[in-house]
Amino acid sequence: MTLFRLDASIFPTTSASRALGDLVEAEWSAARPGAEVVRRDLAASPVPATAWQDAVTGGFVAEEERTPGQREARALATTFADELVGADALLFTVPLYNYGVSQHFKTWFDLAYTDPRIDPQGTALQGKPATLVTVLGGNYGPGTPKDGWDHSTAWLCRVLGDVWGLDLRVVERPFTLVGTNPALDAFTDAAAELRANAEEHARRCGRELADALAGAGVR
């Protein structure tokens, strides 16, 4: 029994997304004592920016004609896919950065996506239970002044839920910069409520990951 956990925050000791991920993991581990957790920290071990290009171009030439960079990139893509396919459940913690998708996550996704098991024709991840944890410094929901400025969450849900076909749960916490950015001090009470709601949701999602496997007969 294995949970694969991927973290993308560049602030490992103060990360709000990692903290919520810890709650998901704790509930999973409580329900699945002794279960293995396989970790990939994209901040500690970033994917090389050239890896996707090397993996794609390497696919158009024979093995013996590939450059060392192409061979390394394709091997890394295989490793990424092995981690995903080999796990029983998945956990992703990915913050919003500069109104868009974390470059660490996008580079990882693009490279993993070159593996034929999880490319557009691949089905190896269909129905696998997963949780996405995402956090936002501000609040970009309907009716807010920056409604629509979050260009990350919808994309993450699209590629994880629709492209890979994961059985996806989403935990979202806005206003993580309240208390840090004085311009947001007026939202202290709202931020506290949103945090409490996100933490409870994270715990519930951790239990649901374990329950989903039990329902599928996975022990």
One Martini backbone bead per residue (centre of mass of N, CA, C, O) as a GRO file, in nm:
protein
  219
    1MET     BB    1   0.093   0.038   0.026
    2THR     BB    2   0.072   0.361  -0.152
    3LEU     BB    3   0.185   0.698  -0.120
    4PHE     BB    4   0.203   0.973  -0.334
    5ARG     BB    5   0.414   1.266  -0.282
    6LEU     BB    6   0.384   1.609  -0.396
    7ASP     BB    7   0.600   1.899  -0.380
    8ALA     BB    8   0.617   2.273  -0.474
    9SER     BB    9   0.721   2.438  -0.260
   10ILE     BB   10   0.981   2.690  -0.180
   11PHE     BB   11   0.872   2.668   0.143
   12PRO     BB   12   0.914   2.416   0.357
   13THR     BB   13   0.875   2.558   0.661
   14THR     BB   14   0.608   2.767   0.558
   15SER     BB   15   0.404   2.592   0.411
   16ALA     BB   16   0.066   2.571   0.347
   17SER     BB   17   0.048   2.325   0.157
   18ARG     BB   18   0.210   2.126   0.331
   19ALA     BB   19   0.035   2.141   0.583
   20LEU     BB   20  -0.215   2.019   0.447
   21GLY     BB   21  -0.074   1.763   0.350
   22ASP     BB   22  -0.018   1.655   0.636
   23LEU     BB   23  -0.318   1.601   0.700
   24VAL     BB   24  -0.371   1.399   0.485
   25GLU     BB   25  -0.145   1.199   0.560
   26ALA     BB   26  -0.231   1.142   0.852
   27GLU     BB   27  -0.503   1.009   0.781
   28TRP     BB   28  -0.393   0.792   0.604
   29SER     BB   29  -0.199   0.662   0.818
   30ALA     BB   30  -0.422   0.597   1.025
   31ALA     BB   31  -0.577   0.402   0.816
   32ARG     BB   32  -0.263   0.304   0.710
   33PRO     BB   33  -0.072   0.135   0.880
   34GLY     BB   34   0.253   0.113   0.729
   35ALA     BB   35   0.234   0.278   0.495
   36GLU     BB   36   0.372   0.403   0.219
   37VAL     BB   37   0.574   0.703   0.144
   38VAL     BB   38   0.624   0.871  -0.153
   39ARG     BB   39   0.864   1.124  -0.238
   40ARG     BB   40   0.841   1.459  -0.406
   41ASP     BB   41   1.067   1.740  -0.423
   42LEU     BB   42   1.071   2.016  -0.638
   43ALA     BB   43   1.259   2.211  -0.474
   44ALA     BB   44   1.498   2.017  -0.403
   45SER     BB   45   1.431   1.865  -0.706
   46PRO     BB   46   1.449   1.996  -0.985
   47VAL     BB   47   1.351   2.011  -1.300
   48PRO     BB   48   1.489   2.040  -1.580
   49ALA     BB   49   1.420   2.264  -1.833
   50THR     BB   50   1.528   2.052  -2.073
   51ALA     BB   51   1.381   1.775  -2.042
   52TRP     BB   52   1.137   1.784  -2.228
   53GLN     BB   53   1.284   1.834  -2.492
   54ASP     BB   54   1.464   1.580  -2.475
   55ALA     BB   55   1.234   1.371  -2.463
   56VAL     BB   56   1.092   1.443  -2.726
   57THR     BB   57   1.333   1.434  -2.928
   58GLY     BB   58   1.420   1.140  -2.844
   59GLY     BB   59   1.156   1.004  -2.979
   60PHE     BB   60   1.280   1.058  -3.295
   61VAL     BB   61   1.512   0.861  -3.214
   62ALA     BB   62   1.734   0.644  -3.176
   63GLU     BB   63   1.893   0.527  -2.910
   64GLU     BB   64   2.192   0.549  -3.040
   65GLU     BB   65   2.126   0.875  -3.118
   66ARG     BB   66   2.120   0.978  -2.845
   67THR     BB   67   2.169   1.190  -2.614
   68PRO     BB   68   2.243   1.214  -2.292
   69GLY     BB   69   2.002   1.404  -2.231
   70GLN     BB   70   1.782   1.224  -2.357
   71ARG     BB   71   1.826   0.975  -2.180
   72GLU     BB   72   1.781   1.113  -1.906
   73ALA     BB   73   1.495   1.221  -1.958
   74ARG     BB   74   1.356   0.948  -2.018
   75ALA     BB   75   1.428   0.818  -1.747
   76LEU     BB   76   1.282   1.027  -1.570
   77ALA     BB   77   1.000   0.982  -1.684
   78THR     BB   78   0.983   0.689  -1.593
   79THR     BB   79   1.007   0.745  -1.291
   80PHE     BB   80   0.756   0.920  -1.262
   81ALA     BB   81   0.555   0.706  -1.366
   82ASP     BB   82   0.620   0.487  -1.161
   83GLU     BB   83   0.519   0.646  -0.912
   84LEU     BB   84   0.224   0.672  -1.008
   85VAL     BB   85   0.152   0.375  -1.087
   86GLY     BB   86   0.260   0.238  -0.807
   87ALA     BB   87   0.041   0.384  -0.667
   88ASP     BB   88  -0.268   0.401  -0.486
   89ALA     BB   89  -0.211   0.708  -0.407
   90LEU     BB   90  -0.250   1.075  -0.434
   91LEU     BB   91  -0.039   1.377  -0.359
   92PHE     BB   92  -0.083   1.734  -0.411
   93THR     BB   93   0.127   2.031  -0.355
   94VAL     BB   94   0.011   2.352  -0.501
   95PRO     BB   95   0.088   2.663  -0.549
   96LEU     BB   96   0.033   2.989  -0.613
   97TYR     BB   97   0.217   3.170  -0.875
   98ASN     BB   98   0.178   3.455  -1.024
   99TYR     BB   99  -0.120   3.349  -1.122
  100GLY     BB  100   0.009   3.053  -1.157
  101VAL     BB  101   0.181   2.788  -1.234
  102SER     BB  102   0.407   2.605  -1.116
  103GLN     BB  103   0.709   2.541  -1.259
  104HIS     BB  104   0.771   2.274  -1.119
  105PHE     BB  105   0.511   2.127  -1.199
  106LYS     BB  106   0.507   2.170  -1.505
  107THR     BB  107   0.777   2.027  -1.563
  108TRP     BB  108   0.694   1.759  -1.445
  109PHE     BB  109   0.443   1.701  -1.612
  110ASP     BB  110   0.563   1.714  -1.896
  111LEU     BB  111   0.758   1.477  -1.853
  112ALA     BB  112   0.564   1.255  -1.759
  113TYR     BB  113   0.379   1.281  -2.026
  114THR     BB  114   0.587   1.113  -2.213
  115ASP     BB  115   0.472   0.866  -2.104
  116PRO     BB  116   0.272   0.617  -2.240
  117ARG     BB  117   0.095   0.555  -1.980
  118ILE     BB  118   0.027   0.904  -1.949
  119ASP     BB  119  -0.064   0.985  -2.204
  120PRO     BB  120  -0.323   1.048  -2.414
  121GLN     BB  121  -0.345   0.709  -2.434
  122GLY     BB  122  -0.330   0.664  -2.145
  123THR     BB  123  -0.466   0.449  -1.843
  124ALA     BB  124  -0.308   0.406  -1.561
  125LEU     BB  125  -0.479   0.649  -1.385
  126GLN     BB  126  -0.757   0.556  -1.390
  127GLY     BB  127  -0.929   0.617  -1.083
  128LYS     BB  128  -0.722   0.729  -0.903
  129PRO     BB  129  -0.675   0.836  -0.599
  130ALA     BB  130  -0.686   1.200  -0.522
  131THR     BB  131  -0.506   1.496  -0.398
  132LEU     BB  132  -0.546   1.850  -0.411
  133VAL     BB  133  -0.332   2.108  -0.295
  134THR     BB  134  -0.420   2.459  -0.267
  135VAL     BB  135  -0.278   2.795  -0.259
  136LEU     BB  136  -0.362   3.148  -0.178
  137GLY     BB  137  -0.277   3.464  -0.100
  138GLY     BB  138  -0.548   3.535  -0.199
  139ASN     BB  139  -0.868   3.627  -0.356
  140TYR     BB  140  -1.034   3.479  -0.667
  141GLY     BB  141  -1.324   3.484  -0.645
  142PRO     BB  142  -1.632   3.548  -0.680
  143GLY     BB  143  -1.654   3.910  -0.644
  144THR     BB  144  -1.372   3.978  -0.656
  145PRO     BB  145  -1.135   4.195  -0.775
  146LYS     BB  146  -0.964   3.905  -0.878
  147ASP     BB  147  -1.138   3.768  -1.063
  148GLY     BB  148  -0.953   3.527  -1.258
  149TRP     BB  149  -0.636   3.524  -1.156
  150ASP     BB  150  -0.655   3.216  -1.137
  151HIS     BB  151  -0.431   3.004  -1.347
  152SER     BB  152  -0.418   2.710  -1.187
  153THR     BB  153  -0.653   2.534  -1.075
  154ALA     BB  154  -0.798   2.456  -1.340
  155TRP     BB  155  -0.553   2.320  -1.468
  156LEU     BB  156  -0.502   2.105  -1.256
  157CYS     BB  157  -0.782   1.972  -1.284
  158ARG     BB  158  -0.757   1.902  -1.580
  159VAL     BB  159  -0.497   1.716  -1.579
  160LEU     BB  160  -0.581   1.528  -1.340
  161GLY     BB  161  -0.888   1.466  -1.402
  162ASP     BB  162  -0.913   1.461  -1.729
  163VAL     BB  163  -0.644   1.350  -1.843
  164TRP     BB  164  -0.574   1.123  -1.613
  165GLY     BB  165  -0.841   1.033  -1.445
  166LEU     BB  166  -0.872   1.114  -1.164
  167ASP     BB  167  -0.989   1.081  -0.832
  168LEU     BB  168  -1.063   1.405  -0.742
  169ARG     BB  169  -0.950   1.613  -0.479
  170VAL     BB  170  -1.005   1.953  -0.339
  171VAL     BB  171  -0.784   2.175  -0.165
  172GLU     BB  172  -0.858   2.515  -0.056
  173ARG     BB  173  -0.653   2.815   0.033
  174PRO     BB  174  -0.701   3.127   0.099
  175PHE     BB  175  -0.529   3.394   0.238
  176THR     BB  176  -0.212   3.337   0.324
  177LEU     BB  177  -0.120   3.662   0.349
  178VAL     BB  178  -0.254   3.690   0.598
  179GLY     BB  179  -0.026   3.858   0.824
  180THR     BB  180   0.190   3.967   0.600
  181ASN     BB  181  -0.007   4.159   0.446
  182PRO     BB  182  -0.136   4.463   0.536
  183ALA     BB  183  -0.356   4.489   0.303
  184LEU     BB  184  -0.513   4.219   0.451
  185ASP     BB  185  -0.621   4.281   0.748
  186ALA     BB  186  -0.939   4.289   0.695
  187PHE     BB  187  -0.923   3.946   0.654
  188THR     BB  188  -0.870   3.784   0.917
  189ASP     BB  189  -1.135   3.633   0.977
  190ALA     BB  190  -1.175   3.501   0.702
  191ALA     BB  191  -0.904   3.348   0.697
  192ALA     BB  192  -0.955   3.172   0.947
  193GLU     BB  193  -1.199   3.025   0.831
  194LEU     BB  194  -1.064   2.914   0.575
  195ARG     BB  195  -0.853   2.749   0.722
  196ALA     BB  196  -1.038   2.564   0.885
  197ASN     BB  197  -1.183   2.445   0.639
  198ALA     BB  198  -0.930   2.328   0.498
  199GLU     BB  199  -0.838   2.141   0.727
  200GLU     BB  200  -1.093   1.967   0.734
  201HIS     BB  201  -1.083   1.884   0.438
  202ALA     BB  202  -0.810   1.742   0.448
  203ARG     BB  203  -0.888   1.523   0.647
  204ARG     BB  204  -1.118   1.408   0.477
  205CYS     BB  205  -0.943   1.333   0.228
  206GLY     BB  206  -0.763   1.130   0.372
  207ARG     BB  207  -0.993   0.934   0.437
  208GLU     BB  208  -1.096   0.899   0.141
  209LEU     BB  209  -0.852   0.762   0.027
  210ALA     BB  210  -0.874   0.509   0.202
  211ASP     BB  211  -1.174   0.440   0.135
  212ALA     BB  212  -1.140   0.400  -0.171
  213LEU     BB  213  -0.966   0.143  -0.141
  214ALA     BB  214  -1.161  -0.025   0.022
  215GLY     BB  215  -1.384  -0.019  -0.202
  216ALA     BB  216  -1.168  -0.162  -0.411
  217GLY     BB  217  -1.004  -0.388  -0.234
  218VAL     BB  218  -0.766  -0.247  -0.097
  219ARG     BB  219  -0.503  -0.349   0.155
   0.00000   0.00000   0.00000
